[in-house]
Amino acid sequence: MSAAGVEMWEGLLGTLHGLIALCDTAVILYFLAINTGHLVLILFALTELVRRLRRAPFAGYEDASSSPFTPPISVIMPAYNEAAGITEAVRAMLLLHYPVFEIIVVDDGSTDGTLDALADAFHLAEVDHVVPEDVPVRGSVTSLHLPRGGPVPLVVARKGNGGKADALNVGINLARYPLLCMVDADSILDSQSLLAVAKPFSDDPLRVVATGGVVGVANGCTVQAGRVVEAHVPADLLGRAQVIEYLRGFFLGRTGWSKVGGLLIIAGAFGLFRRDAVVAAGGMDPECIGEDAELVVRLHRHLREQGRRHSDYRVVFVTEPIAWSEAPSSLRVLGRQRRRWHRGLTEILIKHRRMIGNPRYGRIGMVALPFYVLFELVAPLVELAGLVLVPLGALIGAVEVDFMWRFLLAAYAYAMVVSLVSVAVEEYAYHRFSRWRDVWGALVGVVVENIGYRQFTAWWRLRGMWDALHRAPQVWGSMTRTGFGPPERSREDRP
């Protein structure tokens, strides 16, 4: 090779070294920022938890349960091929401690006898029906069923298959009461869950438009008669990692966002909404695979465009442990779930992109949505890029060993500290785990979540983003559930 060629090659190598070193520095700064952001949210959550713990003795649940002024609730439960457990789920819902509520089960074209199971258990009879059209639906109601005799507040609607969001829209149209509680058919609710999640509406009836409740991981817990009677950390490493993720991101993270007025996500497994606000916003969006979070963002958008300021309405996160759901117990099922979740997030941010960085939408547009773009949407891309670029930089001599240590400290050690703080805050607030074995299991989960679990979920989330950007067909696939104690069963989710 000529001298000019050697010089050009060395110049290219020098440029490559500089680019990799620059990218690696950017990755370190990114991880420092994202972990600091999560830590700040946890500190906001801690202040809110301290305030609520001080008020807990005066919560007034007993008074609310007998007061005629407690707003009635319509509980909407969409169901698709849930014959194996739907009757137990409805019975558990009927035992909730609340003065006036109704349960609306919407059978979204099940093929496994879901309606027959409900008909046998509750002696249902078909009745003539006229369904209001407050929000648009795809699959019309083919039959409506009520229990024969007896004051059982249950309505069962049968409709053509149209997806979960469409089934929820049918339930919204059928609902008689001013508050809508949307729950999954496999959720386990504590006996006072409705009282807890409805309390903000009673405390601030003119401003609160939606509340979300804590959803805990039921894997490994002791369940009796449709209630979690003793909480435990799952025995498997995958379950332990998810417990830590739920604590940091779903419990404390959302509590922090609620504290600063930036809550964007209410879990579909358990949320409460004002019916008039949902109807005004157009109901659930059947085109979005993350319909629960999309509704919350659209409520913010609708209210701000109607001239409501931040101080004029509230979306609140309730911190009491009130709902439980079974987390995936295999990598295959977990991968499908996280791919679906991140696709939903991507679709939401694309649909409402005009809100991002827009002062018209207040702290939602200027703080919450940019945070989700930078530290939720882009996070898997940066995570995987860091795992490639930093070792590559060390291999070609672009970065030194000291830099590698700084990367590991910023990306993983700092994240472990944040997770440990999450465990400490949750134990301080609720002391959910009564055995030292569970506490040690949670500490093991902190390590597993950051070494191995995070890398897998980053890959699945990146694939979910790709699906959204290329508008791949929305396929839920099968969701295998081991159950909470009874025999194992497999459920097919909606197409």
Buried (B, 14 or more C-beta within 10 A) or exposed (E): EEEEEEEEEEEEEEEBBEEBBEBBBBBBEBBBEBBEBBBEBBBBBBEBBEEBEEEEEEBBEEEBBEEEEBBBBBBBBBBBBBBBBBBBBBEBBBEBBBBEBBBBBBBBBBEBBBBEBBBEBBBBEEEEBEBEEBBEBBBEBEBBBBBEEEEBBBBBBBBEBBBBBBBBBBBBBBBEBBBBBBBBBBBBBBBBBBBBBBBBBBEEEEBBBBBBBBBBBBBBBEBEEBBBEBBBBBEBBBBBBBBBBBBBBBBBBBBBBBBBBBBBBBBBBBBBBBBEBBBBBBBBBBEBBBBBBBBBBBBBBBBBEEEBEBEEBBBBBBBBBBBBBBBBBEEEBBBBBBBBBBBBBBBBBEBBEEBBEBEEBBBBBBBBBBBBBBBBBBBBEBBBBBBEBBBBBBEEEBBEEEBBEBBBBBBBEBBBBBBBBBBEBBBEBBEBBEEEEBBEBBBBBBBBBBEEBBEBBBBBBBBBBBBBEEEEEBEBBEBBBBBBEEEEEEBBBBE
